[in-house]
C-alpha cells in the first residue's frame, strides 16, 4: 500500500509518500514502513490565492503521477484563530482532495488530535515529540526537518496504523 499524506496549506503544504508492502498486519510494528519521498510545496505570498491554488494542484498532480499512490491521507480542518487563513486552507484542501479524486484515490481525513494520538499516544503532543516518534517509526531512514513535512509523515503513519482497522 502506498499513501500520499498531506498537511494542507496554501503557503506551505507538506507532503509525504509512505509505503507499506503487502497486506497490513494487526501488529503495530512499523519496521516495514518506508518513507519513499517527502517535501513541502511552497507558494509565494505575493501571488493571488487562485494562482497559489493552481500551483498546489499542479504540484500534487505531479506527485501523484510520479509515485502512483493508492490513497490520500489528509489533515482535516479542526480549528483556526484566523478566519481568513481557515478559508484559504479549506480551499487548498479542496484542491488537494479534487486532485486525488481525479486520479481515483480514496481519501481519508484525520484531525490533529487523531494524528497525535495515533503517532505519539498523546493528543496534546508537541512538534518535538512528533519528530522524535517519527524517527523511531522510520528507523535508519532520513526524516524530514520541516514541521509541515514532518506533519505529513505523521498523517501518513496515522493512516497506516488506523486503516488496518477500517
MOZIZI-V572456 format. One line per field, one symbol per residue. burial: + if it has 16 or more other ideal C-beta (glycine too) atoms within 10 Angstrom, else -. A space follows every 50 residues. Layout:
burial: ???
This chain:
burial: +++++++++++-++++++++---------+--+-++-++++++------- -++-+++-++--++----+-+++++------------++-+++-+++-++ ----+--+-+-+-+++++++----+----++-++--++----++---+++ +++++++++++++---
